[in-house]
Amino acid sequence: MKKILAISISILLVLSSFTNKEKLASYLNEVFPNDRVEEIVSSPELAKYYNNVLFNSYSYEKIPTEKPLNPDWEVLTSVNIVNKEKQHSVSSVKSLVQALENDYFNILRYQLERNYDTNKTYVLGNTGTVLHIKPHTYLTKLQQK
């Protein structure tokens, strides 16, 4: 019984890492050429860095309408995005909120400023959603773990 449990856990771990690698590659394919994606995915340090950027470098929250917003937070009514071919377009904040809520937000596609040592916070139009971009120093700490 213990052997079956150990084998099952091992299989789940392998499948989980394969799924994470596939999700990472999928997100990277939206912004990088195939050879760059392969380079990133095959390098443990680069893969770790981009995993942190894509999945751990931001958070968002819904703010109740009665709660006052920080006046220092930048309000976005639209956001520039870029694709693999380096073509730029404009996305509505509603599309951005939808991507956040449905867990397909690719921060690499959005041209959003990241501060060096403090969170950068954006109010996403009148959607009641606030996006917090974690600083470069936070990414450095994650990379060192």
C-alpha positions in Angstrom: 0.0 0.0 0.0 2.8 2.4 0.9 4.5 1.7 -2.4 1.3 2.5 -4.4 1.0 5.7 -2.4 4.6 6.7 -3.1 4.3 5.9 -6.8 1.1 7.9 -7.0 2.6 10.9 -5.4 5.6 10.6 -7.7 3.4 10.5 -10.7 1.4 13.5 -9.5 4.6 15.5 -9.0 5.8 14.7 -12.5 2.5 15.6 -14.0 2.3 18.8 -12.0 5.8 19.9 -13.1 4.9 19.0 -16.7 1.7 21.1 -16.5 3.6 24.0 -15.0 6.2 23.8 -17.7 3.5 23.7 -20.4 1.7 26.7 -18.8 5.0 28.6 -18.7 5.8 27.8 -22.3 2.3 28.7 -23.4 2.5 32.2 -21.7 6.1 32.7 -23.1 4.9 31.8 -26.6 2.6 34.8 -26.5 5.6 37.2 -26.4 8.8 35.4 -27.4 10.0 33.5 -30.5 10.1 29.7 -30.2 13.9 29.5 -29.8 13.8 32.0 -26.9 11.0 30.0 -25.3 13.0 26.8 -25.6 16.0 28.5 -24.0 14.0 29.8 -21.1 12.1 26.5 -20.4 15.3 24.4 -20.6 17.2 26.7 -18.1 16.2 26.1 -14.5 17.2 29.7 -13.5 15.4 31.4 -16.4 12.4 29.1 -15.9 12.3 30.0 -12.2 12.6 33.7 -13.0 9.8 33.8 -15.6 7.6 31.6 -13.4 8.0 34.2 -10.7 7.3 37.1 -13.1 4.3 35.4 -14.6 2.6 33.9 -11.6 4.0 35.6 -8.4 4.7 39.2 -9.3 1.3 40.7 -9.0 -1.9 40.5 -7.1 -5.3 42.1 -7.5 -8.3 42.8 -5.4 -11.8 44.1 -5.6 -12.3 47.3 -3.7 -15.7 48.0 -2.2 -17.3 51.2 -3.6 -17.5 52.7 -0.2 -13.8 52.4 0.5 -11.7 55.4 -0.6 -9.0 54.8 -3.1 -5.4 55.9 -2.5 -5.0 59.1 -4.6 -1.4 58.0 -5.4 -2.7 55.0 -7.3 -2.6 55.5 -11.1 -6.0 55.0 -12.8 -5.9 53.1 -16.1 -8.7 53.5 -18.6 -6.8 51.3 -21.2 -3.5 49.5 -21.3 -1.0 48.9 -24.1 -0.3 45.3 -24.9 2.3 43.7 -27.2 2.4 40.3 -29.0 5.2 38.0 -30.2 5.6 40.0 -33.4 6.2 43.1 -31.3 2.9 44.6 -32.6 1.3 47.0 -30.1 -2.4 47.4 -29.5 -4.7 48.8 -26.8 -6.7 46.7 -24.4 -9.6 47.8 -22.3 -9.4 47.5 -18.6 -12.4 45.3 -18.7 -10.5 42.8 -20.8 -7.6 43.0 -18.3 -9.9 42.4 -15.3 -11.5 39.4 -17.2 -8.0 38.0 -17.7 -7.2 38.4 -14.0 -10.4 36.9 -12.8 -10.2 33.9 -15.3 -6.5 33.2 -14.5 -5.1 33.8 -17.9 -3.4 37.2 -17.3 0.0 37.3 -18.9 1.8 40.2 -17.4 4.5 40.0 -20.0 2.0 41.2 -22.7 0.9 44.2 -20.8 3.1 47.3 -20.7 2.8 48.1 -17.1 5.4 49.9 -15.0 7.1 48.0 -12.2 8.9 50.0 -9.5 12.3 49.0 -8.1 11.5 48.7 -4.4 7.8 49.5 -3.9 4.5 48.1 -5.2 3.1 49.9 -8.2 -0.7 50.0 -7.9 -3.2 50.6 -10.7 -6.9 51.3 -10.4 -8.5 49.5 -13.3 -11.0 52.1 -14.6 -14.3 52.0 -12.8 -14.3 48.2 -12.4 -13.7 48.2 -8.7 -10.5 46.2 -9.3 -7.0 47.3 -8.2 -3.8 45.6 -9.6 -0.7 45.5 -7.5 2.6 45.0 -9.4 5.3 43.8 -7.0 8.7 45.5 -7.2 11.9 44.3 -8.7 13.4 43.7 -5.3 10.6 41.2 -4.5 11.4 39.3 -7.7 15.1 39.2 -6.7 14.2 37.7 -3.3 12.0 35.1 -4.9 14.9 34.2 -7.3 17.3 33.7 -4.4 15.0 31.2 -2.6 
